[in-house]
Amino acid sequence: MNLQNEMTDRVTYIEEVIKKYLPAEEGLQKSVIQAMNYSLLAGGKRLRPMLMQESYRMFGGENIYRDSERGKLVEPFMAAMEMIHTYSLVHDDLPAMDNDEYRRGRKTTHVVYGEAMAILAGDGLLNFAFETACKAFREAKNPEEYARVGRAMEILAGKAGVYGMLGGQVADVEAEEKDTVSSDTLLFIHENKTAAMIESCLMIGAVLAGAEEDEVRLLEKAGSNIGVAFQIQDDILDITSTLEVLGKPIGSDEKNHKQTYVSIHGMEQSKADVKRLSEEAITILASFQRRNEYLEQLVEQLISRKK
């Protein structure tokens, strides 16, 4: 399997899915919709909808590319997930947060559209994400599929909220006001701010495909490992990468006086923990009766990613 070719094909498909659910740039609210779409179409790895897609395939949603009827149940959630992820980035980049001027290689939303419109664009993306996810109910064919969509909505809302990503963001903001941050607090931030939505991706894909609850819980654990490893690697890259490679300014954590996994545990231990967490996640993914080799390789790539 050529991982890069397979990934390119999937990203192309995901871009098609996202564009299918974009709000039309019209009406008196046109300005905020333009800012929303600018942010959403800025590119990126599309990792989260890809994880959801592969989890769905692993549990029986085989042919979800383009014209497949079976893919229509998961597509609204794939688009919604990227909308939620993008809203979090738009707000992260704001002057009151990380105050970054570049994201994915181009000017951030608040630089292009102004701070007020960027705030509204983030709000719009979050709300429109749930409008989009709800469209999966239209694709459900029977009571069982309606129930799956309902369960997926519950996961999506919970992992994005105060007991998930938003809760992690709160702890992160408050941590910036302190001289020291404990290792436990930093782990809470990573597990919620980053890992919660990755857990959500794997769980939703499995739920929509009909996985059992114990299988969904195993994927939640795998997602936690992947998310924490991904964030540690992000902390590493903020020190070791370049603007050209990373697509955003490096050293922003140091500039904002943020304590990171690397600053607490050191570079060597951080790299070792990325490897350990990723390998544990792959072991879980390989334990299911239906294995998805692409998904396993995708997680492996997180160990050595450069951007």
C-alpha positions in Angstrom: 0.0 0.0 0.0 1.3 3.4 -1.0 0.2 5.5 2.0 0.7 8.9 0.4 -1.4 8.0 -2.7 -4.1 6.5 -0.5 -4.2 9.5 1.6 -4.3 11.9 -1.4 -7.3 10.0 -2.7 -9.1 10.2 0.6 -8.3 13.9 1.1 -9.7 14.6 -2.4 -12.9 12.8 -1.5 -13.2 14.6 1.9 -12.8 18.0 0.2 -15.7 17.0 -2.1 -17.8 16.1 0.9 -17.0 19.4 2.7 -17.8 21.5 -0.4 -21.1 19.7 -0.7 -22.2 21.0 2.7 -20.8 24.5 2.5 -23.3 27.3 3.2 -24.2 29.5 0.2 -22.5 32.9 0.3 -25.6 35.1 0.0 -28.0 37.2 2.0 -27.3 40.0 4.6 -25.2 37.4 6.5 -22.9 36.9 3.5 -19.8 38.4 5.2 -19.8 35.8 8.0 -20.4 32.9 5.6 -17.5 34.1 3.4 -15.3 34.1 6.5 -16.6 30.6 7.5 -15.8 29.2 4.0 -12.4 30.9 3.9 -11.5 29.2 7.1 -13.0 25.8 6.2 -11.4 25.7 2.7 -7.9 26.6 4.0 -6.8 23.0 3.4 -5.0 20.9 6.0 -4.6 17.2 6.7 -8.4 16.5 7.1 -7.3 14.0 9.6 -10.4 14.0 11.7 -13.0 13.2 9.0 -10.5 10.7 7.6 -10.3 8.9 10.9 -14.1 8.8 11.0 -14.2 7.5 7.5 -11.8 4.7 8.2 -13.5 3.7 11.4 -16.8 3.5 9.5 -15.1 1.2 6.9 -13.5 -1.0 9.6 -16.9 -1.9 11.0 -18.7 -2.6 7.7 -19.2 0.7 5.9 -17.1 -0.7 3.0 -17.8 1.4 -0.1 -18.2 5.0 1.1 -16.5 6.7 -1.8 -18.5 9.2 -3.8 -21.5 7.4 -5.3 -22.1 4.8 -2.6 -25.4 4.8 -0.9 -23.8 3.5 2.3 -21.5 6.5 2.5 -24.3 9.0 2.8 -25.0 8.3 6.5 -21.4 9.2 7.6 -20.8 12.1 5.2 -22.7 14.8 7.1 -20.7 13.9 10.2 -17.4 14.0 8.4 -18.2 17.6 7.2 -19.5 18.6 10.6 -16.4 17.3 12.3 -14.2 19.4 10.1 -16.4 22.4 10.8 -16.0 22.0 14.5 -12.3 21.5 14.2 -12.0 24.7 12.0 -14.1 26.8 14.4 -11.7 25.8 17.2 -8.7 26.9 15.1 -10.3 30.2 14.2 -10.9 31.0 17.8 -7.5 29.7 18.9 -5.8 32.2 16.5 -7.6 35.2 17.9 -5.6 38.0 19.6 -7.2 37.0 23.0 -6.0 33.4 22.6 -2.8 32.5 20.7 -2.7 35.6 18.5 -1.4 33.8 15.4 -1.3 35.5 12.0 -0.8 32.4 9.9 -2.7 29.1 9.7 -2.2 26.4 7.1 0.2 28.6 5.2 -2.0 31.7 4.8 -3.4 34.6 6.8 -5.7 33.6 9.7 -9.3 34.5 9.6 -9.1 37.5 12.1 -6.3 39.0 10.0 -8.3 38.9 6.8 -11.8 39.6 8.1 -11.3 41.4 11.4 -11.5 40.1 15.0 -15.3 40.5 15.4 -16.1 38.7 12.1 -13.7 35.9 13.0 -15.5 35.4 16.4 -18.8 35.2 14.5 -17.3 32.9 11.9 -16.2 30.5 14.6 -19.7 30.7 16.1 -21.2 30.1 12.7 -19.1 27.1 12.0 -20.0 25.4 15.3 -23.7 26.0 14.8 -23.6 25.0 11.2 -21.8 21.8 12.1 -24.8 20.6 14.0 -27.1 21.7 11.2 -25.0 19.6 8.9 -24.8 16.5 11.2 -28.6 16.5 11.6 -28.9 15.9 7.8 -27.8 12.3 8.5 -31.3 11.7 9.8 -32.5 12.2 6.2 -30.2 9.3 5.0 -31.3 6.8 7.7 -33.3 4.0 6.2 -34.7 2.2 9.3 -35.2 2.7 13.1 -31.8 1.1 13.8 -30.0 3.7 11.6 -32.0 6.5 13.2 -30.8 5.3 16.6 -27.2 5.2 15.4 -27.4 8.8 14.1 -28.9 9.9 17.5 -26.0 8.2 19.4 -23.5 9.8 17.0 -25.0 13.2 17.7 -24.7 12.6 21.4 -21.0 11.8 21.0 -20.3 14.7 18.7 -21.9 17.2 21.1 -20.4 15.8 24.2 -16.8 15.6 22.9 -17.0 19.1 21.6 -18.4 20.7 24.8 -17.4 21.5 28.3 -16.6 17.9 29.1 -14.5 17.6 26.0 -12.7 20.0 23.7 -14.1 23.2 25.2 -13.3 22.1 28.7 -9.7 21.4 27.6 -9.5 24.9 26.1 -10.7 26.5 29.3 -8.0 24.7 31.3 -5.4 25.7 28.7 -6.4 29.4 28.9 -6.3 29.3 32.7 -2.9 27.5 32.7 -1.4 30.4 30.7 -2.1 32.7 33.7 0.0 30.5 36.1 3.8 30.4 36.5 3.8 26.6 36.7 1.4 23.9 35.4 1.4 20.4 36.7 1.9 17.4 34.5 -1.7 16.2 35.4 -3.2 19.5 34.3 -1.3 19.4 31.0 -2.4 15.9 30.4 -6.0 17.0 31.1 -5.6 19.7 28.5 -4.3 17.4 25.8 -6.9 14.7 26.6 -9.7 17.2 26.2 -8.6 20.0 23.9 -7.1 17.7 21.3 -7.9 14.0 22.0 -11.6 14.4 22.7 -12.5 15.2 19.1 -10.2 12.4 17.7 -12.0 10.0 20.1 -15.3 11.4 18.7 -14.2 10.6 15.1 -13.4 7.0 15.7 -16.4 6.5 17.9 -18.9 8.1 15.5 -17.6 6.1 12.5 -18.0 2.9 14.4 -21.4 3.7 15.8 -22.8 4.6 12.4 -21.5 1.3 11.0 -23.2 -0.7 13.8 -20.3 -1.5 16.1 -21.0 -2.8 19.6 -20.6 -0.5 22.6 -17.6 -2.3 24.0 -15.9 -1.9 20.6 -16.8 1.8 20.6 -15.2 2.2 24.1 -12.0 0.5 22.9 -11.8 3.0 20.0 -12.3 5.8 22.5 -9.2 4.7 24.3 -7.3 4.4 21.0 -8.5 7.9 20.1 -7.3 9.2 23.5 -3.8 7.8 22.8 -3.7 9.2 19.3 -4.8 12.6 20.4 -2.3 13.0 23.2 0.5 11.7 20.9 -0.6 14.1 18.2 -0.5 17.1 20.6 2.9 16.1 22.0 4.2 15.9 18.4 2.7 19.3 17.8 4.6 20.7 20.8 7.8 19.1 19.4 7.2 20.6 16.0 6.6 24.1 17.5 10.3 23.9 18.5 11.9 22.0 15.7 10.0 22.9 12.5 10.0 26.0 10.3 7.2 28.3 9.1 7.6 27.0 5.6 7.1 23.4 6.6 4.6 23.9 9.5 2.4 26.5 7.7 2.2 28.6 10.9 4.8 30.5 13.0 7.0 28.3 15.1 7.9 29.2 18.7 4.4 30.5 19.4 4.3 28.5 22.6 7.4 30.1 23.9 6.2 33.5 22.7 3.0 33.1 24.7 4.9 31.7 27.7 3.0 28.4 27.5 4.3 25.4 29.3 4.2 22.3 27.0 4.8 18.6 27.3 8.3 19.2 26.0 9.1 21.9 28.5 7.9 19.7 31.4 9.2 16.3 30.2 12.0 17.2 27.9 12.5 16.4 24.2 13.7 12.8 24.5 10.9 11.7 26.8 8.3 13.5 24.7 9.5 11.7 21.5 9.4 8.4 23.4 5.9 9.0 24.7 4.6 9.8 21.2 6.0 6.4 20.1 4.6 4.5 23.0 1.1 6.1 22.8 0.9 5.6 19.1 1.9 1.9 19.3 -0.6 1.3 22.0 -3.3 2.8 19.8 -2.3 0.6 16.8 -2.4 -2.5 19.0 -6.0 -1.6 19.9 -6.9 -1.0 16.2 -5.3 -4.3 15.2 -7.3 -6.2 17.8 -10.6 -6.0 15.9 -11.8 -8.8 13.7 -12.0 -6.5 10.7 -8.6 -4.8 10.5 -8.1 -1.6 8.6 -4.4 -1.5 7.5 -4.6 2.0 6.1 -5.9 3.3 9.5 -3.1 1.6 11.3 -0.5 3.1 8.9 -2.1 6.5 9.3 -1.6 6.4 13.0 2.0 5.2 12.6 2.7 8.3 10.4 1.8 10.5 13.3 5.0 9.5 15.0 7.2 11.0 12.3 5.0 13.7 10.8 6.7 17.0 10.0 3.7 19.3 9.8 
